[in-house]
């Protein structure tokens, strides 16, 4: 059986696909571009590649606002391109870690579209919602990493939602069992495609390892 603790002490090379290597001349780095440079990365004697987000996204935060956790954004290529990257990386004895940005989604994700529609729909509790203070102000003084309040008003629900980053990046509610189940299912989707490890953002640990 493979060592599930391989990542402890491993040398990991982070690749941000958008700026790494452009394989088709459109000015944006892509997954085939990463595949094309695997021999170079392997020559550095690293153990694994940490692949920054390549998922479907409106790109308001350059891919860290995910609108489909199982999709490859067309600017980076296709799911077949990803499968080829995995296969070729393993031939080079390189493991692949992916950053799934699971702390929040894009506000264009279908989960948030449903959650903000009402307070009693099936995904009403999938994000962190809170009532305003009596004077209409946010529930507390928490600040976004990018500055300003970490709360944004939603006129449909008449509530605030939490966003630790951009207002277009609402925070998922991990106190909701359905969210945990869905996120683990999305992580498994990529592990089943051959990914060796999945990491969360903000980074606290490597959360799921392929055995």
GIGI-V470845 format. One line per field, one symbol per residue. psi: psi as a letter, one per 20 degrees, with the letter a starting at -180 (. if undefined). Layout:
BEGIN
psi=???
END
This chain:
BEGIN
psi=qqoikhiojqopoppnhhjfpoijjjjpqrghhgghjhggghiikrhrpoorpjrpqikhklijnpioijqpphhibrhhhghhggghghhjkpqpqqoiljhraqijqhghgghihrjjrhkhjiroqqqrrhjirqhakqqqhjqaqjpppoigilrqqpoicqhjmppqnjiohhggggghghghghhhiiqhqpqqpqphrohppp.
END
